[in-house]
Amino acid sequence: MSKRFTFVTLVTAACILSVVIFIFSAEKEDADSLYEQDFIDNYNIYAIPLPETLTLAGQLVPMHRYYVREQFDRELLINSYWQSQTVQFFKRANRYFPIIESILAEHNVPDDFKYLALIESGLMNVISPAGATGYWQILESTGREYGLEVSSYVDERYHLEKATVAACKYLLKAKEKYGCWILAAAAYNMGNRGLDRQLSRQKVNSYFDLNLNEETSRYIFRILAVKHIFENPEKAGFHFRESDLYQPVEYKTVTVNSSIECLVDFAFSHNTTYREIRLLNPWLRRYELPNRKGKEYIIRIPM
């Protein structure tokens, strides 16, 4: 084979390869352009219309103030577009809100305070860095002050009904002190002492006039945002079926007034498992339940 033939062959192959690369690049460029145009045409993010009036526990929120509107807008955007979290809020609320609502009503605490529990914990038994615990995020000292048993074996901050009663007691006392449910909610977040200090230092008597730390300055607006979304789910873009929501768990109860040496064996004796006992009774914190004083405990057993 001559050198000239080899050279011509190489040049021809290079030209063919260049054409193929050009065609492929052009097709890829066209595909990218089409994809980009489709994205522009079909993907939209909207600013959310704000309500002209807004209330919390019957108190009117001063939405005419620009900074109030902007703070509410921030929390509304966060909770509307953090869809995975907010959908879970709806799912859990279906199981737990009826319990909370009945206790709030029984203690004459406004129904809106169920949203306080929601933004505190997401209706989960979580622990904050400061040690606040449970659905209502109650500190150990506060729990004991309001009648909860808190020990290494039993921690009633994890008991939804009892923790809700304790939260009601706190809120009622704060409402009596401040004469205002919104300030009572702020006190729940930052404590009476901290709120007293800021009210005195800034010489005002309204939450919306206070310049507060980042957490408490957002706190009321987070409650307002989830309340607004829950009252208008479809307007906020949330759609779900009843079957998508978490349903109440059916259970029976067993009353005990003596020690339980092994909750695993206790569970087996009631045809269930330690895990299911803990899920229904998260206030039980260990594998045993010492009860030297014969205190009466009500333990839930899955049906």
C-alpha positions in Angstrom: 0.0 0.0 0.0 1.5 3.4 -1.0 2.1 6.2 1.4 -0.2 8.4 -0.7 -3.1 6.0 -0.4 -2.6 5.8 3.3 -2.6 9.6 3.6 -5.8 10.0 1.6 -7.5 7.3 3.7 -6.6 9.0 6.9 -7.8 12.4 5.6 -11.1 10.8 4.5 -11.6 9.2 7.8 -10.8 12.4 9.7 -13.4 14.3 7.5 -16.0 11.6 8.2 -15.4 11.7 11.9 -15.6 15.5 11.9 -18.9 15.4 10.1 -20.2 12.8 12.6 -19.1 14.9 15.6 -20.6 18.0 14.0 -24.0 16.2 13.4 -24.0 14.8 17.0 -23.1 18.2 18.5 -25.8 19.9 16.5 -28.4 17.3 17.6 -27.3 17.6 21.2 -27.5 21.4 21.0 -31.0 21.1 19.5 -32.0 18.7 22.2 -30.6 21.0 24.9 -32.4 24.0 23.5 -35.7 22.1 23.3 -35.2 20.9 26.9 -34.4 24.4 28.1 -37.4 25.8 26.3 -39.7 23.1 27.7 -38.4 23.9 31.2 -39.1 27.6 30.7 -42.6 27.0 29.3 -43.7 24.5 31.9 -41.9 25.2 35.2 -43.2 28.1 37.2 -42.7 29.4 40.7 -45.1 32.0 41.9 -45.0 34.6 44.6 -47.9 33.7 47.0 -50.7 36.3 47.3 -50.9 37.5 50.9 -54.2 37.9 52.8 -55.3 41.4 53.7 -56.4 40.3 57.2 -54.9 37.8 59.5 -55.8 36.8 63.0 -54.2 34.5 65.7 -56.3 33.4 68.7 -58.8 36.1 67.8 -56.2 38.9 67.7 -55.8 41.0 64.6 -52.3 41.0 63.0 -51.2 44.4 61.8 -50.7 43.4 58.1 -50.6 47.1 57.1 -47.1 47.3 58.5 -44.5 46.5 55.8 -42.2 44.5 58.1 -45.2 42.4 59.4 -46.2 41.6 55.9 -42.7 40.7 54.9 -42.1 38.5 57.9 -45.3 36.6 57.3 -44.4 36.4 53.6 -41.1 34.8 54.4 -42.6 32.0 56.6 -45.5 31.5 54.1 -43.0 30.9 51.3 -40.8 28.6 53.3 -43.7 26.4 54.4 -45.4 26.4 51.0 -42.3 25.5 49.0 -40.8 23.1 51.5 -43.5 20.7 50.3 -42.1 17.5 51.7 -42.2 18.8 55.2 -45.6 20.5 55.0 -47.2 17.4 53.4 -46.0 15.4 56.4 -47.5 18.1 58.7 -50.9 17.4 57.1 -50.5 13.7 57.4 -49.5 13.7 61.1 -52.1 16.4 62.0 -54.9 14.1 60.9 -53.8 11.7 63.6 -52.9 14.1 66.4 -54.9 17.3 66.0 -58.2 15.8 67.2 -56.6 14.9 70.5 -54.9 18.3 70.9 -58.1 20.2 69.8 -60.3 18.5 72.5 -57.8 19.3 75.3 -57.4 22.9 74.2 -61.1 23.3 74.2 -61.5 21.6 77.6 -59.0 24.2 79.0 -60.4 27.2 77.2 -57.2 27.7 75.2 -57.8 28.9 71.6 -57.8 26.2 68.9 -55.1 28.1 67.0 -52.5 26.9 69.6 -52.5 23.5 67.9 -50.3 25.2 65.3 -47.9 26.1 68.1 -47.3 22.4 68.8 -47.0 21.8 65.0 -44.2 24.3 64.5 -42.5 23.3 67.7 -42.0 19.7 66.9 -43.7 18.8 63.6 -45.9 16.6 65.8 -43.0 14.3 66.6 -41.4 13.4 69.8 -38.1 15.3 69.2 -35.5 16.8 71.5 -34.1 20.3 71.0 -30.4 21.2 71.6 -31.6 22.9 74.8 -33.2 19.7 76.0 -36.8 20.7 75.3 -38.7 17.5 74.6 -41.8 16.0 73.0 -44.6 17.4 70.9 -44.8 20.6 72.9 -41.0 20.9 73.4 -41.2 21.2 77.2 -38.0 21.7 79.3 -37.5 19.3 82.2 -37.9 21.9 84.9 -41.1 23.3 83.2 -42.5 19.8 82.9 -42.2 19.1 86.6 -43.5 22.6 87.4 -46.7 21.8 85.5 -47.3 18.3 86.9 -45.4 16.0 84.6 -43.4 13.0 85.8 -39.9 13.3 84.4 -37.4 10.5 85.3 -35.0 8.1 83.6 -37.9 5.5 83.4 -40.9 7.7 82.8 -41.0 11.0 80.9 -44.5 12.4 80.5 -43.2 15.1 78.2 -43.5 12.4 75.6 -47.2 11.7 76.6 -49.2 13.7 74.1 -52.3 14.2 76.3 -50.5 15.0 79.5 -48.0 17.3 77.7 -50.9 19.1 76.1 -52.5 19.7 79.5 -49.2 21.0 80.8 -48.8 23.4 77.8 -52.4 24.6 78.4 -51.5 25.4 82.0 -48.4 27.4 80.9 -50.3 29.3 78.2 -53.2 30.2 80.5 -50.8 31.5 83.1 -49.0 33.5 80.5 -52.2 34.9 79.1 -53.2 36.0 82.6 -49.9 37.7 83.1 -49.7 39.5 79.7 -53.4 39.9 78.8 -52.7 38.7 75.3 -52.6 35.3 73.6 -49.9 36.4 71.1 -47.6 37.5 73.9 -48.4 34.2 75.7 -47.2 32.3 72.7 -44.0 34.4 72.5 -43.4 33.7 76.2 -43.8 30.0 75.4 -40.8 30.3 73.1 -38.5 32.6 74.9 -39.7 32.3 78.5 -41.4 34.8 80.8 -38.1 36.3 82.0 -36.8 37.0 78.6 -40.0 38.5 77.4 -40.4 40.7 80.5 -36.9 42.0 79.9 -37.6 43.0 76.3 -41.0 44.5 77.0 -39.4 46.6 79.8 -36.3 47.6 77.8 -38.2 48.6 74.7 -41.1 50.2 76.5 -43.9 48.6 74.4 -46.6 46.1 75.1 -47.2 44.4 71.7 -45.3 41.5 70.1 -45.4 43.3 66.8 -43.6 46.3 68.3 -40.7 44.2 69.7 -37.3 43.8 68.2 -36.4 40.2 69.2 -33.9 37.5 68.6 -34.1 35.6 65.3 -36.0 32.6 66.6 -38.7 34.5 68.6 -39.1 37.2 65.9 -40.0 34.4 63.5 -42.0 32.3 65.9 -45.5 33.9 65.7 -45.2 34.2 61.9 -44.4 30.5 61.6 -47.6 29.8 63.5 -49.5 32.2 61.3 -48.1 30.7 58.1 -49.0 27.0 58.9 -52.4 28.1 60.1 -53.0 30.0 56.8 -51.9 26.9 54.8 -54.0 24.5 56.8 -57.0 26.7 56.4 -56.5 27.0 52.6 -54.5 23.9 51.5 -55.6 23.9 47.9 -54.9 27.7 47.5 -51.4 26.9 48.7 -51.1 24.1 46.2 -51.5 21.1 48.5 -53.8 18.3 47.4 -54.3 14.9 49.1 -56.9 12.3 49.7 -58.2 11.0 53.0 -56.4 7.8 52.4 -53.1 9.7 52.2 -53.3 10.9 55.8 -52.2 9.1 58.8 -55.1 7.6 60.7 -55.5 7.2 64.5 -54.0 4.0 65.8 -56.5 1.7 67.5 -55.5 0.4 71.0 -56.8 -0.9 74.2 -55.5 0.0 77.7 -54.0 -1.9 80.6 -53.8 -0.4 84.0 -50.7 -1.3 86.1 -49.9 -0.3 89.7 -46.9 -2.4 90.3 -43.4 -2.7 88.8 -42.8 -4.2 85.4 -39.4 -6.0 85.5 -39.2 -6.5 81.7 -41.4 -4.6 79.2 -40.3 -7.0 76.5 -42.0 -9.9 78.4 -44.9 -7.6 79.2 -45.4 -6.9 75.5 -45.2 -10.6 74.6 -47.8 -11.4 77.3 -50.2 -9.0 75.5 -49.5 -10.5 72.1 -47.4 -7.6 70.9 -43.8 -6.4 70.8 -41.6 -4.0 72.8 -41.4 -1.7 69.7 -45.2 -1.4 69.5 -45.5 -0.7 73.2 -42.9 2.1 72.8 -44.6 3.6 69.8 -47.9 3.8 71.6 -46.3 4.7 75.0 -43.3 6.8 74.2 -43.2 8.1 77.8 -41.8 4.7 78.8 -38.1 5.3 78.5 -36.4 2.0 79.5 -36.9 -1.7 79.3 -38.4 -1.8 82.8 -40.8 0.2 84.9 -40.0 0.4 88.6 -43.0 1.4 90.6 -42.3 1.0 94.3 -45.0 3.5 95.3 -47.7 1.7 93.5 -48.5 4.6 91.1 -51.2 3.9 88.5 -50.0 3.9 84.9 -52.2 3.3 81.9 -50.4 1.5 79.1 -51.7 1.3 75.6 -51.7 -2.0 73.8 -52.3 -2.2 70.0 -55.5 -3.9 69.0 
